[in-house]
Structures are given as structure tokens and as C-alpha cells.
Amino acid sequence: MTKTADHDSAETRLARLILALRSQGVVDAAVLNAIETTPRQAFTPDLFKERAFEDSALPIACGQTISQPFIVGLMTQALKVDKRDRVLEIGTGSGYQTTILSKVARLVYTVERYRTLMRDAEVLFKALGLTNVITRFGDGGEGWAKQAPFDRIMVTAAAPDEPKALLAQLKPNGILVAPIGKGPVQSLKRYTGDGKGGFEVEALTDVRFVPLLDGVAKEL
């Protein structure tokens, strides 16, 4: 009896979340399906599992956050990922955004500067049976030159200014989505390659992300 009630409650909360995302402009069917079929609670610390279906960012280890579902949906939709695409993600974090990307792309290469977060995410990827995610512990600002060029690049930490090193790893007609800015509020921008070495730049919305830091983290 209790199990059924809990299960129904989770389904109801998930349905409410999907409706909220639609009302805010996340309408891509593949993106919504990826969010609907990804158990956000698996990526959320025990203390916050009851809030996994809320449309809000939540704390995770190493002083980082699991992004608000609306922002995850918005960024994934803005990236215009195709099933044939190779995607580079900067900032694995909890692995939630990585998992969403893995359901809409052919391959996802993800870089994380915190070894603890990378290891925890790898455990979850294995548990979820993901076979198209390749992980790397390293400096995200440097990208992953050996695997470049990429069809799409997503940056899940705020770059202080235009991420030139990452744009250089994008295919001529590729797309990069990243929060840009040095303050507590940044501008989410989409860079679309024009095929000639230039980019069309669009400001999508204001966001709040942790900063993109140089190097790898020193953990105790």
C-alpha cells in the first residue's frame, strides 16, 4: 500500500516537472523524453532525494550543484543534438546532464576536475548501463583536444569570457552552449559555427553557475 502510494507520488511529481518544463519552453520531444526517463534522484545526495523532482538546483559533493532541470532541458535543447553527434561536456558534476546528453547523442565525452565526482558519476553510468559515455579527469577549460573536433560542446560552469580553446575544438558548423560571465549572474550563450571559422552568438537567458576554474582540484 505504502509502496504504491510512494510510486504514484513520484510519478505525479515527475509529470508535474515535465509539464513545468514545457510551460517554460522546453518542448523538444527527445529532450523531454531523456529527462523523463532519467532518475534524477539517483544523482541527488540522500539528504535531498525527496527534492529530486523539484525544478531547482541542489547541492552535491565538492561544493558543486546538480543543475535545475529547466536549465538542463534548456541547454540540451539549445545544443540541437542529433543522434549522430559526438558531444563534449565540460563539467561532469553529478553525471545527470551527462546522462541526458547520452540519450540524445551518439557519444558523450565528459571532463571533470574533481576526481571524487568523476568516480561517483562513473559508478552511476555503469549502474544505468550507459555505453556511450567516455570520461576523463582533467582541466575542462582545455577541452579534449585528442578527441576533437566535436559536433557539439556543452559547458556546465561559467567561463569568464569567450571560451576560445573550446571553440577551437568545435567542427566548422558545430554548436557550443555555455554560461559566460564573471559575476554571480551569467549570460547563457550559444555559439553556432558559420562554416568559415566564425560564429553567430546568441544570448539565451541569465543563469547562475559555479565558475569554470583552471587545473584539477586538490582533494583531501
C-alpha positions as CSV (number, residue, x, y, z in Angstrom):
1,M,0.0,0.0,0.0
2,T,2.7,2.4,1.0
3,K,4.9,1.4,-1.9
4,T,2.2,2.0,-4.4
5,A,1.4,5.4,-2.9
6,D,5.1,6.4,-3.0
7,H,5.4,5.2,-6.5
8,D,2.3,7.1,-7.6
9,S,3.6,10.2,-5.8
10,A,6.9,10.0,-7.6
11,E,5.1,9.6,-11.0
12,T,2.9,12.6,-10.2
13,R,5.8,14.8,-9.2
14,L,7.7,13.8,-12.4
15,A,4.7,14.5,-14.5
16,R,4.3,17.9,-12.8
17,L,8.0,18.6,-13.5
18,I,7.7,17.7,-17.2
19,L,4.7,20.0,-17.5
20,A,6.6,22.8,-15.9
21,L,9.5,22.4,-18.3
22,R,7.1,22.5,-21.3
23,S,5.4,25.7,-20.0
24,Q,8.9,27.3,-19.7
25,G,9.8,26.5,-23.3
26,V,11.5,23.1,-23.2
27,V,9.4,21.5,-25.9
28,D,11.9,19.2,-27.8
29,A,10.4,15.7,-27.5
30,A,13.7,13.9,-27.4
31,V,15.0,16.1,-24.6
32,L,11.8,15.8,-22.6
33,N,11.9,12.0,-23.0
34,A,15.5,11.9,-21.9
35,I,14.6,13.9,-18.7
36,E,11.5,11.8,-18.1
37,T,13.5,8.5,-18.3
38,T,16.5,9.6,-16.2
39,P,16.1,9.1,-12.5
40,R,17.3,12.4,-11.1
41,Q,17.1,11.0,-7.6
42,A,19.9,8.7,-8.4
43,F,22.2,11.7,-8.9
44,T,21.0,13.5,-5.8
45,P,22.6,13.2,-2.3
46,D,20.5,11.3,0.2
47,L,19.7,14.5,2.1
48,F,18.0,16.0,-0.9
49,K,16.4,12.9,-2.6
50,E,12.9,14.0,-1.6
51,R,13.5,17.2,-3.6
52,A,14.8,15.4,-6.7
53,F,11.6,16.2,-8.7
54,E,11.8,19.9,-7.8
55,D,12.7,22.3,-10.6
56,S,15.7,23.6,-8.6
57,A,19.4,23.2,-8.4
58,L,20.6,21.1,-5.4
59,P,24.0,20.7,-3.6
60,I,26.3,17.8,-4.4
61,A,29.8,16.9,-3.2
62,C,32.8,19.2,-3.6
63,G,30.8,22.4,-3.3
64,Q,29.1,21.8,-6.6
65,T,25.5,21.5,-7.7
66,I,23.2,19.4,-9.8
67,S,21.6,21.8,-12.2
68,Q,18.0,22.9,-12.2
69,P,16.0,20.6,-14.6
70,F,14.8,23.6,-16.6
71,I,18.4,24.7,-17.2
72,V,19.4,21.1,-18.1
73,G,16.5,20.9,-20.6
74,L,17.1,24.4,-22.0
75,M,20.8,23.9,-22.6
76,T,20.3,20.4,-24.1
77,Q,17.6,21.8,-26.4
78,A,19.7,24.8,-27.4
79,L,22.6,22.4,-28.3
80,K,20.4,20.9,-31.1
81,V,21.9,17.5,-30.6
82,D,21.5,14.8,-33.3
83,K,21.7,11.1,-32.7
84,R,24.9,11.1,-34.9
85,D,26.7,13.8,-32.9
86,R,29.8,13.5,-30.8
87,V,29.3,15.8,-27.8
88,L,32.0,17.2,-25.4
89,E,30.7,18.1,-21.9
90,I,32.8,20.3,-19.7
91,G,32.0,19.6,-16.0
92,T,30.6,16.1,-15.4
93,G,29.4,17.0,-11.9
94,S,26.8,14.5,-10.7
95,G,26.5,13.0,-14.1
96,Y,22.9,14.0,-14.5
97,Q,23.4,16.3,-17.5
98,T,25.8,13.7,-19.0
99,T,23.1,11.1,-18.9
100,I,20.6,13.3,-20.5
101,L,23.1,14.0,-23.3
102,S,23.9,10.3,-23.7
103,K,20.2,9.7,-24.6
104,V,20.2,12.2,-27.5
105,A,23.7,11.9,-28.8
106,R,25.9,9.1,-30.3
107,L,28.8,9.7,-28.0
108,V,29.4,11.9,-25.0
109,Y,33.0,12.8,-23.9
110,T,32.9,14.4,-20.4
111,V,35.7,16.1,-18.4
112,E,35.7,16.7,-14.7
113,R,38.2,18.4,-12.4
114,Y,37.1,16.7,-9.2
115,R,38.2,13.1,-9.0
116,T,35.6,12.3,-6.4
117,L,32.8,13.5,-8.6
118,M,34.2,11.7,-11.6
119,R,34.4,8.4,-9.8
120,D,30.9,8.7,-8.4
121,A,29.5,9.6,-11.8
122,E,31.3,6.6,-13.4
123,V,29.6,4.3,-10.9
124,L,26.2,5.7,-11.8
125,F,26.9,5.4,-15.6
126,K,27.7,1.8,-15.1
127,A,24.6,1.1,-13.0
128,L,22.4,2.8,-15.6
129,G,24.0,0.7,-18.4
130,L,25.3,3.7,-20.4
131,T,27.8,2.6,-23.1
132,N,28.3,5.8,-25.0
133,V,29.9,7.9,-22.3
134,I,33.7,8.4,-22.1
135,T,35.0,10.1,-19.0
136,R,38.3,12.0,-18.3
137,F,39.7,13.5,-15.1
138,G,41.3,16.8,-16.1
139,D,41.1,20.5,-16.8
140,G,37.8,21.2,-18.5
141,G,39.0,24.6,-19.8
142,E,41.5,22.8,-22.0
143,G,38.7,20.6,-23.5
144,W,39.8,17.2,-25.0
145,A,42.0,18.0,-28.0
146,K,42.8,14.4,-28.8
147,Q,39.2,13.6,-29.5
148,A,38.4,16.9,-31.3
149,P,36.7,18.1,-33.4
150,F,33.3,17.8,-31.8
151,D,29.8,18.3,-33.3
152,R,28.6,19.9,-30.0
153,I,30.1,21.2,-26.8
154,M,28.3,22.0,-23.6
155,V,30.0,23.9,-20.7
156,T,28.3,23.4,-17.3
157,A,30.4,26.0,-15.5
158,A,30.7,29.7,-16.1
159,A,33.6,30.8,-18.3
160,P,34.8,34.4,-17.6
161,D,34.8,35.2,-21.3
162,E,34.6,33.6,-24.7
163,P,36.0,30.0,-24.4
164,K,38.4,30.2,-27.4
165,A,40.2,27.0,-26.5
166,L,36.9,25.1,-26.6
167,L,35.6,26.8,-29.7
168,A,38.8,25.7,-31.5
169,Q,37.7,22.1,-30.8
170,L,34.3,22.5,-32.5
171,K,33.5,21.5,-36.0
172,P,33.1,24.3,-38.5
173,N,29.2,24.1,-38.3
174,G,29.2,23.0,-34.7
175,I,27.4,24.5,-31.7
176,L,28.7,25.4,-28.2
177,V,26.5,26.3,-25.3
178,A,28.0,27.9,-22.2
179,P,27.3,30.3,-19.4
180,I,29.6,33.4,-19.9
181,G,30.5,36.0,-17.3
182,K,32.5,36.7,-14.2
183,G,29.7,37.7,-11.8
184,P,27.1,35.7,-9.8
185,V,24.8,36.0,-12.8
186,Q,26.0,35.0,-16.2
187,S,24.6,35.0,-19.7
188,L,23.9,31.6,-21.3
189,K,25.2,31.9,-24.8
190,R,25.0,29.7,-27.9
191,Y,27.9,29.9,-30.4
192,T,27.0,28.4,-33.9
193,G,29.8,27.9,-36.4
194,D,29.3,29.6,-39.8
195,G,31.5,27.0,-41.5
196,K,34.2,29.6,-42.2
197,G,35.8,29.9,-38.8
198,G,33.4,32.5,-37.4
199,F,30.4,32.2,-35.0
200,E,27.0,33.5,-34.6
201,V,26.5,34.3,-30.9
202,E,23.1,34.3,-29.2
203,A,22.3,35.3,-25.6
204,L,19.6,32.9,-24.4
205,T,18.9,33.8,-20.8
206,D,20.5,34.8,-17.5
207,V,21.8,31.9,-15.4
208,R,23.8,31.2,-12.2
209,F,26.6,28.6,-12.5
210,V,29.8,27.8,-10.5
211,P,32.9,29.3,-12.2
212,L,35.0,27.3,-14.7
213,L,38.3,27.0,-12.8
214,D,41.8,26.2,-14.2
215,G,43.5,22.9,-13.5
216,V,42.3,20.0,-11.5
217,A,41.0,20.2,-7.9
218,K,43.2,19.2,-4.9
219,E,41.0,17.0,-2.7
220,L,41.8,15.8,0.8
